[in-house]
Amino acid sequence: MTSMPHNRGREQASEFLPKLVTVVREGYSAQDFRADVLAGLTVAIVALPLSMAIAIASGVGPERGLYTTIIGGFLVSALGGSRFQIGGPAGAFIVLVSACVMQIGLQGLILATFLSGLFLVAAGALRLGTYIKFIPYPVTVGFTAGIAVIIFASQMKDLFGLTLPSQEPAEILQKVSALWAARGTASAAAVAVAVATIALILGLKRLRPGWPSLLIAIVVAAAGVAVTGLPVETIGSRFGALPRLPPLPALPMLSAEALLAALPFAISFTLLGAIESLLSAVVADGMSGRQHRSNAELVAQGVANMGSALFGGFCVTGTIARTATNVRAGSRGPVSGMLHALFVLAFMLVAAPLAAFIPLAALAGLLAVVAWNMAEKEEFWGLLKSSKGDAMVVVVTFLLVVFRDLTEGIIVGFALGGLVFIRRMSETAEVETAETPEVAPTDGANRNRVVYRLRGPYFFGAAARLGGVLDRIAEYPRAFVVDFSDVPFVDSSGARSFELLAHKVARKGGQLYLIGARPEVRRALMAQGARAPLVSFLPDLDSVDAAEAAR
């Protein structure tokens, strides 16, 4: 008996144990390392162009995306609660990061990233990861589809080589209007590069699915532009040469005014980062058959965001596509994710000047493919056809994400999903006749007993739906019996309804009997006043007969 608290404490401590430690304890061989080297290299090839493309789409320099991948990606894998999670910049953050840069600048973005890291560590320490992952499926589908639309809209300027007279608007309707007004500035060369990049990516995925189609397409586009001299904008023409190393770590600029300005963005980064990273970990679990530690994952994501901010990077989260690539590439554990970050660092050391030749239209084409793939079109359409409740949740979430705000879309979608769940759960609760009462006499003499059986959880939703039925039944029986054998749960609202029912039965000269109630259900009922002498808790129907005979 004395070992139970010790075991419980050990189990709680394991919630925060990095999977890297678990993998090493299980025995990490040279063969495992070779497999992780190949997986890490594969993921780095995918992450390299994506990191720069996402950074540019977010309104910062491409080097910031590389810093985020190197520092954040390494820390997510080293400290995380998932064996296969790959951390780095994610397309889902493009809109938030872009809005943050526009409103409070690059230093404000770095501060917001650092604060979100602190919040994520706190969320993990408070074990909130256990609950964050219970996001309704229609919310995730609507959110992801909305993000896909926003990413595609953010790339239209570079896809068509448009020139805007002023800064591109962030709000999507204004963005589309501004882009349409600038349609006369479209560049045929940029369109050709973007179309060729998209065609090459899709063609390679179809004909050679094992090849790194993203990197090959970007390299071919850069080489083609360099050889032909096409007049298109490149990374070098817009941002200059990339640095060969990340900067030295430095704390973000702190002041009361800066903290207040960064706080709303930090909260949004925290919420989105927690959801995105845990969804990615769940995807990895489904592909690998493993189980991640959600609270350890949140702590690692927090540390990674703080580390990324210290080195000039921005938001880090688990990336679903790169994590799935890691699993498919044969990863054996977190070492592959750590190596993927080191491989990207090696690219900066050796080949950073070559990135200056990459056309922005090619990166825009890459992100257009990413947006198309992440839209979850079949799932969206399936939810529209499944039920009115799911259709409402997915559509409302989608529209709010696209036309209002990412965080607002998640919160409202989650609330609507909760209401749909409550309605469905209330519909599972039933009241059925267990024993048909005899016809009640009209002279007010002793009335007969009536027995009804409840099925399913009896909470406030079910109480609102079935309370009227029980009240009508309570008009006439002397012995009102409710069988609770098939009721797994009663909340305070449901329990309160039986306290009121007991008073009504007592005023009619009857007695309320609750039979077969589980101990936890009985405690909930008694806590709300459903207790003797108003209510009699008995084990079965035979006990009711004995109690009635004694009464």
ChimeraX attribute file (.defattr): number of C-alpha atoms within 10 A of each C-alpha:
attribute: neighborCount
match mode: 1-to-1
recipient: residues
	/A:1	5
	/A:2	6
	/A:3	8
	/A:4	9
	/A:5	10
	/A:6	11
	/A:7	11
	/A:8	11
	/A:9	11
	/A:10	11
	/A:11	12
	/A:12	12
	/A:13	11
	/A:14	16
	/A:15	18
	/A:16	22
	/A:17	18
	/A:18	24
	/A:19	24
	/A:20	20
	/A:21	13
	/A:22	15
	/A:23	15
	/A:24	12
	/A:25	9
	/A:26	9
	/A:27	8
	/A:28	14
	/A:29	11
	/A:30	8
	/A:31	10
	/A:32	16
	/A:33	16
	/A:34	14
	/A:35	18
	/A:36	25
	/A:37	22
	/A:38	18
	/A:39	25
	/A:40	29
	/A:41	21
	/A:42	22
	/A:43	28
	/A:44	29
	/A:45	20
	/A:46	21
	/A:47	27
	/A:48	22
	/A:49	25
	/A:50	27
	/A:51	25
	/A:52	25
	/A:53	25
	/A:54	26
	/A:55	26
	/A:56	23
	/A:57	24
	/A:58	27
	/A:59	18
	/A:60	21
	/A:61	19
	/A:62	24
	/A:63	25
	/A:64	24
	/A:65	30
	/A:66	32
	/A:67	30
	/A:68	31
	/A:69	36
	/A:70	29
	/A:71	28
	/A:72	35
	/A:73	32
	/A:74	26
	/A:75	27
	/A:76	34
	/A:77	32
	/A:78	23
	/A:79	23
	/A:80	33
	/A:81	32
	/A:82	31
	/A:83	30
	/A:84	33
	/A:85	34
	/A:86	40
	/A:87	36
	/A:88	34
	/A:89	30
	/A:90	25
	/A:91	24
	/A:92	24
	/A:93	26
	/A:94	22
	/A:95	21
	/A:96	22
	/A:97	27
	/A:98	21
	/A:99	19
	/A:100	24
	/A:101	17
	/A:102	17
	/A:103	13
	/A:104	16
	/A:105	16
	/A:106	19
	/A:107	18
	/A:108	24
	/A:109	30
	/A:110	29
	/A:111	28
	/A:112	34
	/A:113	34
	/A:114	28
	/A:115	25
	/A:116	31
	/A:117	31
	/A:118	19
	/A:119	22
	/A:120	32
	/A:121	25
	/A:122	16
	/A:123	20
	/A:124	23
	/A:125	16
	/A:126	11
	/A:127	19
	/A:128	16
	/A:129	22
	/A:130	13
	/A:131	10
	/A:132	16
	/A:133	17
	/A:134	12
	/A:135	16
	/A:136	18
	/A:137	16
	/A:138	27
	/A:139	26
	/A:140	23
	/A:141	24
	/A:142	31
	/A:143	27
	/A:144	24
	/A:145	28
	/A:146	26
	/A:147	24
	/A:148	25
	/A:149	19
	/A:150	22
	/A:151	25
	/A:152	19
	/A:153	19
	/A:154	25
	/A:155	23
	/A:156	18
	/A:157	25
	/A:158	24
	/A:159	27
	/A:160	24
	/A:161	24
	/A:162	20
	/A:163	17
	/A:164	14
	/A:165	8
	/A:166	7
	/A:167	10
	/A:168	15
	/A:169	16
	/A:170	17
	/A:171	15
	/A:172	16
	/A:173	13
	/A:174	12
	/A:175	18
	/A:176	18
	/A:177	11
	/A:178	18
	/A:179	22
	/A:180	13
	/A:181	12
	/A:182	15
	/A:183	15
	/A:184	10
	/A:185	14
	/A:186	17
	/A:187	17
	/A:188	14
	/A:189	17
	/A:190	25
	/A:191	20
	/A:192	16
	/A:193	28
	/A:194	26
	/A:195	19
	/A:196	18
	/A:197	27
	/A:198	23
	/A:199	15
	/A:200	19
	/A:201	23
	/A:202	17
	/A:203	13
	/A:204	17
	/A:205	15
	/A:206	11
	/A:207	9
	/A:208	11
	/A:209	12
	/A:210	10
	/A:211	13
	/A:212	16
	/A:213	23
	/A:214	28
	/A:215	19
	/A:216	18
	/A:217	24
	/A:218	27
	/A:219	19
	/A:220	16
	/A:221	24
	/A:222	21
	/A:223	15
	/A:224	16
	/A:225	19
	/A:226	14
	/A:227	9
	/A:228	8
	/A:229	9
	/A:230	15
	/A:231	13
	/A:232	20
	/A:233	19
	/A:234	20
	/A:235	23
	/A:236	17
	/A:237	14
	/A:238	11
	/A:239	14
	/A:240	14
	/A:241	16
	/A:242	20
	/A:243	12
	/A:244	16
	/A:245	16
	/A:246	19
	/A:247	12
	/A:248	8
	/A:249	12
	/A:250	11
	/A:251	14
	/A:252	21
	/A:253	11
	/A:254	11
	/A:255	9
	/A:256	8
	/A:257	8
	/A:258	16
	/A:259	16
	/A:260	11
	/A:261	18
	/A:262	25
	/A:263	17
	/A:264	14
	/A:265	24
	/A:266	28
	/A:267	19
	/A:268	20
	/A:269	27
	/A:270	28
	/A:271	20
	/A:272	18
	/A:273	27
	/A:274	30
	/A:275	22
	/A:276	22
	/A:277	27
	/A:278	30
	/A:279	20
	/A:280	25
	/A:281	31
	/A:282	21
	/A:283	18
	/A:284	26
	/A:285	19
	/A:286	11
	/A:287	12
	/A:288	16
	/A:289	10
	/A:290	13
	/A:291	14
	/A:292	22
	/A:293	21
	/A:294	27
	/A:295	30
	/A:296	26
	/A:297	32
	/A:298	34
	/A:299	29
	/A:300	29
	/A:301	37
	/A:302	34
	/A:303	25
	/A:304	35
	/A:305	37
	/A:306	31
	/A:307	26
	/A:308	30
	/A:309	31
	/A:310	22
	/A:311	22
	/A:312	26
	/A:313	32
	/A:314	33
	/A:315	34
	/A:316	35
	/A:317	34
	/A:318	30
	/A:319	25
	/A:320	23
	/A:321	18
	/A:322	25
	/A:323	23
	/A:324	21
	/A:325	19
	/A:326	30
	/A:327	22
	/A:328	14
	/A:329	19
	/A:330	19
	/A:331	25
	/A:332	22
	/A:333	27
	/A:334	29
	/A:335	23
	/A:336	35
	/A:337	32
	/A:338	24
	/A:339	23
	/A:340	32
	/A:341	30
	/A:342	20
	/A:343	21
	/A:344	23
	/A:345	23
	/A:346	15
	/A:347	19
	/A:348	23
	/A:349	14
	/A:350	11
	/A:351	13
	/A:352	17
	/A:353	16
	/A:354	16
	/A:355	23
	/A:356	19
	/A:357	21
	/A:358	25
	/A:359	29
	/A:360	30
	/A:361	31
	/A:362	33
	/A:363	31
	/A:364	31
	/A:365	30
	/A:366	26
	/A:367	26
	/A:368	23
	/A:369	19
	/A:370	18
	/A:371	24
	/A:372	15
	/A:373	13
	/A:374	20
	/A:375	19
	/A:376	17
	/A:377	14
	/A:378	10
	/A:379	15
	/A:380	22
	/A:381	12
	/A:382	13
	/A:383	21
	/A:384	18
	/A:385	11
	/A:386	11
	/A:387	10
	/A:388	11
	/A:389	18
	/A:390	23
	/A:391	19
	/A:392	18
	/A:393	29
	/A:394	28
	/A:395	22
	/A:396	21
	/A:397	33
	/A:398	28
	/A:399	17
	/A:400	21
	/A:401	24
	/A:402	23
	/A:403	14
	/A:404	14
	/A:405	16
	/A:406	24
	/A:407	20
	/A:408	14
	/A:409	25
	/A:410	24
	/A:411	15
	/A:412	16
	/A:413	28
	/A:414	21
	/A:415	15
	/A:416	22
	/A:417	23
	/A:418	15
	/A:419	15
	/A:420	17
	/A:421	15
	/A:422	16
	/A:423	15
	/A:424	14
	/A:425	16
	/A:426	21
	/A:427	15
	/A:428	13
	/A:429	21
	/A:430	17
	/A:431	16
	/A:432	13
	/A:433	13
	/A:434	14
	/A:435	12
	/A:436	11
	/A:437	13
	/A:438	11
	/A:439	9
	/A:440	15
	/A:441	11
	/A:442	7
	/A:443	7
	/A:444	8
	/A:445	9
	/A:446	14
	/A:447	19
	/A:448	17
	/A:449	22
	/A:450	20
	/A:451	20
	/A:452	20
	/A:453	19
	/A:454	19
	/A:455	17
	/A:456	20
	/A:457	22
	/A:458	27
	/A:459	21
	/A:460	20
	/A:461	21
	/A:462	23
	/A:463	23
	/A:464	15
	/A:465	14
	/A:466	20
	/A:467	17
	/A:468	11
	/A:469	12
	/A:470	17
	/A:471	16
	/A:472	9
	/A:473	14
	/A:474	23
	/A:475	14
	/A:476	21
	/A:477	23
	/A:478	22
	/A:479	24
	/A:480	26
	/A:481	26
	/A:482	25
	/A:483	24
	/A:484	23
	/A:485	17
	/A:486	15
	/A:487	19
	/A:488	14
	/A:489	18
	/A:490	22
	/A:491	17
	/A:492	15
	/A:493	18
	/A:494	23
	/A:495	26
	/A:496	22
	/A:497	22
	/A:498	26
	/A:499	20
	/A:500	15
	/A:501	21
	/A:502	26
	/A:503	17
	/A:504	18
	/A:505	23
	/A:506	18
	/A:507	11
	/A:508	13
	/A:509	14
	/A:510	23
	/A:511	25
	/A:512	30
	/A:513	23
	/A:514	27
	/A:515	21
	/A:516	18
	/A:517	22
	/A:518	16
	/A:519	9
	/A:520	11
	/A:521	19
	/A:522	20
	/A:523	15
	/A:524	20
	/A:525	25
	/A:526	18
	/A:527	14
	/A:528	18
	/A:529	17
	/A:530	26
	/A:531	18
	/A:532	11
	/A:533	10
	/A:534	20
	/A:535	23
	/A:536	18
	/A:537	20
	/A:538	17
	/A:539	17
	/A:540	17
	/A:541	17
	/A:542	9
	/A:543	14
	/A:544	22
	/A:545	13
	/A:546	10
	/A:547	14
	/A:548	12
	/A:549	8
	/A:550	7
	/A:551	7
